[in-house]
Amino acid sequence: MLADRGIGTSPLLMRGIMGLGWTFLFRVTKQSKLVLPSGKAVCFYDPVTAPEQTYSASGIVFKQRGRIPGHVRVLWGDHAQDRWALVTHDAQLTGWEYAQRMWIEQAFRDLKSHGWQVETALCDDPDRMGRLWMLLLGASVVATFGGAALKRRSDGVYVRRWSLFREGRQAFLAASPLP
């Protein structure tokens, strides 16, 4: 289970998930502390100061609110604006699995405020809403498999010029002109 900082700092939720036999990887606040086996409490966010750096350690998290045995990961990808402070109880997780959540966030953003603005559709007919979802799916597929609008940076790396949503929308409208 992946969660952001809004609910990721809940020891009670972590215990509940472990009780179900599930695995969690939660983003926590940058002020979160880890008690190392030596007994020293550290703010584990601080050692990572630049992109491409990582930090991993094990100990007790939430010493004031729950004392959860856990593993912490701090990651900063080369294209990310900031670090991810992550907590899990599964030592096998690297932390990069959290990137799946970023994909979900981007998809929601594209469906809502930065894209289709589905929340303004005010559609209460399930058939019409189903057709709308199919349209959105088609636009995403076209963008994914129809050739991305990439731009080459001065360092030779290719990056998207537009969001995946905008690419899909542009490709969809070009392929299906309205009458």
N, C-alpha and C positions, 0 to 999 in steps of 0.2 A: 504494500500500500504506500502510495506517495502522498505527501501533504505539504502545504506551504507553511509559512511562519504563523499564519492565522490560527491554525490548530496544532501545528507541529511541536509546540512547546508544552504539550499536555502529558505529564507522566501518567495520569489516569488513563488516557487514551492509549498510550503505549502499552501499559499493563494489560488493558483489555484486548488489544490486538495480539499480544504474545499469548494471552490465555486462549485465544481461538486457534493458535498454532500458525498464525499468519506472520509474514515478514513485513517490516515497515522500514521506510527510508524517509525521514522527515527533515524538512528544512527548519532550522531554528534561528533565533535572533543572534546577532553578532555579539551580544553580551553574554551568551550562554557559557557556562563554565564546565570544565571537566576536572574531576579529582583523579589524579594519576595514582598508580599503585604505591608510589612513595608517600602519598598523603598530600602532596602539593596540589592546590587548585589553580588551574590556568584558564585564561580566556583563550580558547583554542582557535579563534578567528584571527587573532593578531599576527601569528607567524607568516601568514601568506600576504605578501605585500605587492605582488606583481602578477600579471597574467602568466599562465603556464606553470605556476607554482602550486604545490599541493601540500597538505598536512594530514597525517593520519595518526591516531592514538586510541588507546582503549583505557577505560576506567569507569568511573561513576559520573553520570550526568544528572543535573538537577539536584544538587546536594541539599538545597533548602526545601525543595518541593516534592521529592519523591525517590531520590537515590536509585536510579535505573542503571544497571550494568549495561554499558554500551560501547560502541565504536564510533568515533567521530571522524569526519572527513571534511576538509576544507578544500574546495576546488575553485580554480579561476581559469576558465577557458580563454583561448587567445582572442575570441571575438566577443566575449561577455563584458558587460559594463562593470560587473562587480563579482565578488566571491559568493560561493554557496557554502554555508555552514550547515552540515548535515549530521544527523544522528541515526544510527541503526543498531539493531541487536544481532545482525547477521554479519559476521566478520568477512564473509565472502563477497559482500557488495563493495564495489569500488567507489561508489558515489556517482559515477557518470550515468548510472541508470536514471538518475533524477532528470536528465535531459528529456526523457519521455514526457514529463510534466510540462516542460517548456513547449513541446509540440502541441500539447492539448491546449495550453493557454493561447498560443498563436491561432489555433483553429477557432476557439471561442471568440477571440478578438475579430477574426475575419468574418465570422457569422454575425457578430453584433456591431459594436460601435465603429470599427475600422473597415467595415465591408458591407455586407448585405443588410445590416440593421434589421435582422429578423424580428427583434422584439417590437418593432413598429408595424409589423405586418398585420396585427390584430386579426389573425386568421383563426376562426373557430370551426372550420370545416376540415375534418381529418383528411379527406381526399385531396383538397387543395394544398394543405400543408405537406402531404406526402409528395405531391408534384414539385413543390418548392424545394424540398430536401433533395429530390432527384436532380433538379437543376443545379443546386449547390454542389452536389457530388460530381456531376458532369464537369462543372467548371474546374473543380479541384483535380480531377483525373486528366483533363486536357492540359492543365498547367504542369502536372507532374510528369506526364509521358509525352507531351507535345513539344518539348524543347523549351527550356527556360530562357528568359531574357537575361543573359549574363553579361556582365561588364568586366573587363580585365583591368585590375589595378596596376599601378606602376611596379609593384613587386612580383607581377606575373600571376597572382592569385585571382581566380574568377569568383565574383560575388554577384548576388542577385541585384538587379537594378530596382526591382519592385518587389512587393510582398508576393507570396505564392497566390494569395487571393487575387491581387490585381492582375498578375500574369494570367491566371485562369479566366478571369472575367474578360480581359482583353481578347484572349484566344477564343473564348466562347462567343463573344459578340462578333468577332471577325468571321467565324465559321458559320454563324447562324444569324445573318442579318434579318432584322425585323421587317415585316412587310410595310 
